[in-house]
Amino acid sequence: MARILIIEDEPHIRDNLVRFLKLEGHTVSFANDGLAGLEAIRNTPLELVICDFMMPRMNGFEVLAALQADALLRRLPFIMLSASAEPERLEQALALGARAYVTKPFQLAALRTLIERNLHPTPG
């Protein structure tokens, strides 16, 4: 399965995601804020990042922008999580390069589908 990084500052959401993804067979690591997440991305081989938007030290857009500025990391699939369903935020996340934007609360089955789609994209 895949190596996935969760960047989430809310412990109950982060812990549930880690537990769920491990049960799905993935190797999962996590960071508590955007800056620690960016450091983990740069130092750990990964296949997918799931990142919250509102976090201390560096928000999800800042993490995503840093990835897009790095030629070696810009292709890393990135799923943004947010409590905000504002269309502008969704549009900005996708424009910055996020593969998906998921609003909280979310269904684990729907997240599983997004993860699989991004780990194993269909040619087209």
N, C-alpha and C positions, 0 to 999 in steps of 0.2 A: 504494500500500500504506500501511501504518500507521506512525506515529511511536511507537516503543517505547523505554522506559527500562529498563535492567537495573541493579538495585542488588545487587551481589555483591562480597564482599571476597576471594574465592578467585580469583586471576588465571586459572587454567586453565579453571575453570567459566565465568567471565565472558567470557573471550576466545572460548571455543567457542560460547557463546550468541550473542555479537555476530556472529561469523562466520556461524553458521547463519541467524540472522534477516536478515542482509544478503543472503545467498544467496537467501532467500525473497522478497526485494524490499522489505523494510522499511527505514525510516530508523531507525537505532539509536544511542542514546547510553547512557552508563553512568556509574555512580558507585561508589566503592569502599567506602562506608559509608552507614548510614542517614541521618545528618545531611546529608551531601552530596547524597544521593538526594532528600531532602525539599526541599532548596534547588532542585535541578534540576526537580523536579515543579512547584514554584511559579513557576519562571522560563521554562519551556519548554512550548509546546503539545504535549500528548501524547494518545495514544489508548489506551495500555495500559502498565501497570507490572508488571514481574516482579521480585520482591524476595526475597532470602534472609532467613531468620529470624535466625540468629546472626551478628551483625556488631558491630564496634566503634562506639562513640559513640551508637548508637541501633539497637535491634533492629527486626525486621520488624513486630512488633506495635505498637511505638511509632510507626513510620512510618504504618502503617495507621490507628491511632487519630487521628493528626494529620490525615490526609486526611478521615476521617469527621467530624471537628470543623469542617471547612471546607466551607461550603455550595457553593462553586464546584468543589471537588475530590472530593466524596464519591461522585460517579457514575463516576469514573475507574475502569475495570476494573483489578483488582489480583490478581495471581497470586502466592501465597506459595510459596517453595521452602524445603525444610528437609531435613536429614539425619535428623530425628526422625520416626518413624512413630507416635508416641504419640497415641492417639485424643483425649486432652484437648487437645493442641495443635491438632489439626485442627479440633475443635469450636470452640475459641476463635478461631481464624483466621476461620472462616466466620461466627461470631457477630459478630465485629468488622467484617465486611463484605467479606472476601476472596471473590472469585468462585470460586477453586479453590485447592487445597493439594496441592503436588506434592512427593513425597519423592525425595531423591537416593539412589542414582543414578536417573536417569529416562531414558526413551526420547524421542528428539527427535520421532519421529512422534506420540507421545501429546501432547507439548507443543504441537506444531503444531496438533493438533485442538483443544486447549483455547484456544489463541490465536485461531483462526478462530471458535470458538464465542463468544468474548467480544468480538471485533471486529464480528461479524455475527450478533447473537443472533436466534434465530427467535422470532417473536411467539407469545405463548401465555399 
